[in-house]
Amino acid sequence: MRSLFAIFICCAALCNNFVAAQTQFPTKQIKLISPFPAGGLNDWITRFVAKGLGESFQQTVLVENRPGGGTIPASEYVARSAPDGYTLLLSSNTALAIAPGLYPKLPYNVATDFSLISVVANGPYLVLVNPDLPVKTMRELIAYAKVNPGKLSYGSTGNGTPSHLGGELMKAMAGIYMVHIPYKGSAPALTDLVGGQIHLTLDPIGSSEPLIKAGKLRALAITSATRSPLMPDLPTVAESGLAGYEVNVLYGVIGPAGIPKDIVARLNAEIAKHLRTPEAMGNLRERGVEPAPSSPESFAATIRAETQQWARIIKTSGARLD
């Protein structure tokens, strides 16, 4: 009887220690991966989330940039990481909803290799041109492209990203031809657009607004279904002759599959708490994105719906990898 009692006490102690270890999460530094280089909106959102989690947990959250490859290498790195909640990714619909329909083989399976934690935000792009290009509206851009086939180049944040497919969809719907130039992120694409190495790009308001205000870039339209309150005079692409055109980007936090449910719940709760503060909501909206915290289940449902939507866009646009 004493031996059974001792075993019971030992098991209870082990269970208590396990629960305590889980409850104490985090006990060390969390790493949040950004799949783009520093300087763009994705990187800003990554650091914004890292700051909020760091303040909530009273623990450093390190941001590590792993750009390139249409976000696939960074996604694979996180998918292969230990499922303990200490390696996370600020992901997007690029890796989760577009890549499965665009790449014949991926080094990860979205449905089985990730723990979806929470959507962070979503938002549209601006259609931006170098001011030296003699166009001031989408209709003028389309007309110019039709009489100058193949002479325009558009930059994107990488193969398989919404800015890439947004350009391909524009080409298909307008019946024009432009050369696609993929970059490793928003910042280098904008640098070359300002410098005149490319003619146009699709980029979020938060990255490009200072350059627009400085007269270094010209915004022709916004890719959302409705106009933005930040730029109410700027028409949508759909209003500008391409009815039905709509492209948006979604940002969310994910980790490797198998993270304990209580750690996922804790991360989800802290992200939501941070995003719902008036200061956080204001900071995101100033950059043209809408805060959108969600449950893991809702996040998964959104990705399933977006996967179908992007598959249709890929088919309509005839997009291919360069």
C-alpha positions in Angstrom: 0.0 0.0 0.0 2.8 2.4 0.9 4.5 1.7 -2.4 1.3 2.4 -4.3 0.9 5.6 -2.4 4.5 6.6 -3.2 3.9 5.9 -6.9 0.7 8.1 -6.7 2.6 10.9 -5.1 5.4 10.7 -7.7 2.9 10.7 -10.6 1.0 13.7 -9.1 4.3 15.6 -8.7 5.3 14.9 -12.3 1.9 16.0 -13.5 2.1 19.2 -11.4 5.6 19.9 -12.7 4.3 19.4 -16.4 1.3 21.8 -15.8 3.6 24.3 -14.1 6.0 24.2 -17.0 3.2 24.7 -19.5 1.7 27.5 -17.4 5.0 29.3 -17.0 5.4 29.6 -20.8 7.6 31.3 -21.9 10.7 30.5 -19.9 13.1 31.6 -22.6 13.4 33.8 -25.6 10.8 33.4 -28.4 11.9 33.8 -32.0 9.5 35.4 -34.5 10.5 34.9 -38.1 9.9 37.5 -40.8 10.0 36.0 -44.4 10.8 39.3 -45.9 13.8 41.7 -45.5 13.7 44.7 -43.1 11.9 47.8 -44.2 8.6 46.6 -45.6 5.2 46.4 -44.0 5.5 42.6 -43.3 8.6 43.3 -41.3 7.0 46.2 -39.5 4.0 44.0 -38.5 6.4 41.2 -37.4 8.2 43.7 -35.0 4.9 45.1 -33.9 3.6 41.7 -32.9 7.0 40.8 -31.3 6.9 44.0 -29.2 3.3 43.2 -28.0 4.2 39.6 -27.1 7.4 40.8 -25.4 5.5 43.2 -23.2 2.8 40.6 -22.4 5.2 37.9 -21.5 7.9 40.1 -20.0 10.3 38.1 -22.1 12.4 39.1 -25.2 10.9 38.2 -28.6 13.6 38.2 -31.2 12.8 39.0 -34.8 14.8 37.2 -37.4 14.6 38.0 -41.1 14.7 35.1 -43.5 13.7 36.6 -46.9 13.5 35.1 -50.4 12.0 32.2 -52.2 8.4 33.5 -52.1 8.4 33.0 -48.3 8.8 29.2 -48.7 12.2 28.7 -47.1 11.2 30.6 -44.0 8.0 28.6 -43.8 9.8 25.3 -44.2 12.3 26.4 -41.5 9.4 27.0 -39.0 7.6 23.8 -40.0 10.7 21.8 -39.1 11.3 23.6 -35.8 10.6 22.1 -32.4 6.8 22.4 -31.6 7.3 24.1 -28.3 6.0 27.6 -29.1 9.5 29.3 -29.2 9.8 29.5 -33.0 7.0 31.3 -34.8 6.4 32.9 -38.2 4.6 36.1 -39.2 3.1 34.4 -42.2 0.7 35.5 -45.0 -1.6 34.1 -47.6 1.5 33.8 -49.8 2.7 30.7 -48.0 -0.6 29.4 -46.7 -3.1 29.9 -49.5 -1.2 30.8 -52.7 1.8 28.5 -52.7 -0.3 25.3 -52.6 -2.0 26.2 -55.9 1.1 27.7 -57.6 3.9 25.3 -56.8 3.6 21.6 -57.9 5.7 20.5 -54.9 6.1 22.3 -51.6 8.5 21.3 -48.7 5.5 21.5 -46.3 1.8 20.7 -46.1 -0.2 23.6 -44.8 -2.9 21.4 -43.4 -0.6 19.1 -41.4 2.8 20.9 -40.8 1.6 24.1 -39.0 -0.2 25.3 -35.9 -2.3 28.3 -36.9 -2.3 30.7 -34.0 -4.1 33.9 -35.0 -4.7 36.2 -37.9 -3.1 39.6 -37.2 -4.3 41.9 -39.9 -5.3 42.2 -43.6 -5.2 44.9 -46.1 -5.0 45.9 -49.8 -2.2 47.2 -52.1 -1.7 50.4 -54.0 -0.9 50.4 -57.7 2.2 52.5 -57.8 4.2 54.0 -60.7 7.3 56.0 -61.1 6.2 59.6 -61.7 8.2 59.8 -64.9 5.8 57.3 -66.5 3.3 59.4 -68.5 0.2 58.1 -66.8 -2.0 59.4 -64.0 -4.8 56.9 -63.9 -5.3 53.1 -64.3 -7.1 53.7 -67.6 -4.1 55.7 -68.8 -1.8 52.9 -67.6 -3.7 50.2 -69.5 -3.9 52.3 -72.6 -0.1 53.0 -72.4 0.6 49.3 -71.9 -1.5 48.4 -74.9 0.5 50.6 -77.3 3.8 49.6 -75.7 3.5 45.8 -75.3 6.3 44.3 -73.2 8.0 47.7 -72.5 6.6 48.0 -69.0 8.0 46.0 -66.1 6.3 45.5 -62.7 8.1 44.5 -59.5 6.7 42.2 -56.9 7.7 41.1 -53.4 8.6 37.7 -54.9 7.3 34.8 -57.0 3.9 33.6 -55.7 3.2 36.6 -53.5 -0.1 38.6 -53.8 1.7 41.4 -55.5 3.0 39.0 -58.1 -0.4 37.5 -58.7 -2.1 40.9 -58.5 0.0 42.0 -61.4 -0.7 38.9 -63.4 -4.5 39.2 -62.8 -4.3 42.8 -63.9 -2.5 41.8 -67.1 -5.1 39.1 -67.8 -8.1 41.3 -67.1 -6.8 44.3 -69.0 -5.4 42.3 -71.9 -1.9 43.8 -71.6 1.6 42.4 -71.3 4.2 43.6 -68.7 7.4 41.9 -67.6 7.4 40.6 -64.1 10.5 41.3 -61.9 10.5 39.4 -58.6 12.2 40.9 -55.5 12.9 39.5 -52.0 10.5 42.0 -50.5 8.8 45.4 -50.6 11.8 47.6 -49.7 14.1 46.6 -52.6 11.2 46.7 -55.1 10.3 50.3 -54.0 13.9 51.3 -54.2 14.1 50.2 -57.8 10.7 51.8 -58.6 11.9 55.1 -57.2 15.1 54.7 -59.1 13.4 54.0 -62.4 14.7 50.4 -62.8 11.0 49.2 -62.9 7.9 51.0 -63.9 5.2 49.9 -61.4 4.5 47.7 -58.5 1.8 46.7 -56.0 2.6 47.7 -52.4 0.8 48.3 -49.1 -0.1 51.9 -48.0 2.1 51.6 -45.0 5.3 51.1 -47.0 4.7 53.5 -49.8 2.8 56.4 -48.4 5.9 58.4 -47.3 7.3 58.1 -50.9 3.9 59.2 -52.4 3.8 62.2 -50.1 7.4 63.1 -51.1 6.4 62.9 -54.8 8.8 60.0 -55.5 5.9 57.6 -56.4 2.4 58.1 -57.9 -0.5 56.0 -56.7 -3.1 55.2 -59.4 -5.6 53.0 -57.6 -6.1 50.7 -54.6 -6.7 46.9 -55.0 -9.5 46.6 -52.3 -13.2 46.3 -53.1 -13.8 49.7 -51.6 -11.8 52.9 -51.2 -9.5 53.4 -48.2 -10.4 56.0 -45.6 -6.7 56.9 -45.6 -6.8 57.8 -49.3 -10.5 58.5 -50.0 -9.9 60.2 -53.3 -8.0 57.3 -54.7 -10.3 55.0 -56.8 -10.2 51.2 -56.7 -8.9 49.2 -59.6 -12.4 47.9 -60.1 -13.7 51.4 -60.4 -11.0 52.2 -62.9 -12.1 49.8 -65.6 -11.3 46.3 -64.3 -14.7 45.4 -62.7 -14.4 42.6 -60.1 -10.7 43.1 -59.5 -9.7 42.7 -55.8 -6.4 41.6 -54.2 -5.7 41.7 -50.5 -2.9 40.3 -48.3 -3.5 38.5 -45.0 -1.0 38.4 -42.1 -1.0 35.8 -39.3 1.1 34.1 -36.7 1.8 30.4 -37.1 4.2 27.8 -35.7 5.1 24.2 -36.3 2.5 21.5 -35.9 2.2 19.9 -32.5 2.5 23.0 -30.3 0.6 22.1 -27.1 -3.0 23.5 -27.2 -2.6 25.5 -24.0 0.5 27.3 -25.4 -1.4 28.0 -28.7 -4.3 29.3 -26.6 -1.9 31.5 -24.5 -0.2 32.9 -27.6 -3.6 33.5 -29.3 -5.0 35.3 -26.2 -2.0 37.6 -25.9 -1.9 38.5 -29.6 -5.7 39.3 -29.5 -5.2 41.4 -26.3 -2.5 43.4 -27.9 -4.3 43.9 -31.2 -7.5 45.1 -29.5 -5.8 48.0 -27.7 -6.7 51.4 -29.1 -3.1 52.2 -29.7 -2.4 49.0 -31.6 -5.6 49.4 -33.7 -4.6 52.9 -34.6 -1.0 52.0 -35.5 -2.2 49.3 -37.9 -4.9 51.4 -39.5 -2.5 54.2 -40.1 -0.5 51.8 -42.2 -3.5 50.7 -44.2 -4.3 47.4 -42.7 -7.2 46.3 -40.5 -6.5 44.4 -37.2 -8.2 41.0 -37.4 -7.4 38.8 -34.4 -9.1 35.4 -34.7 -9.3 32.0 -33.1 -7.1 29.2 -34.5 -10.2 27.5 -35.9 -11.3 30.7 -37.7 -7.8 31.2 -39.0 -7.9 27.7 -40.5 -11.3 28.3 -42.1 -10.1 31.6 -43.6 -7.1 29.8 -45.1 -9.2 27.1 -46.7 -11.5 29.8 -48.3 -8.5 31.8 -49.4 -6.8 28.8 -51.0 -9.9 28.3 -53.2 -10.0 32.0 -54.0 -6.3 32.2 -55.0 -6.6 29.0 -57.0 -9.2 30.8 -59.1 -7.0 33.9 -59.5 -4.0 31.7 -60.5 -6.2 30.0 -63.2 -7.7 33.3 -64.4 -4.4 35.1 -64.6 -2.5 32.2 -66.1 0.3 33.0 -63.6 3.5 31.0 -63.8 6.8 31.1 -62.0 9.6 33.1 -63.5 
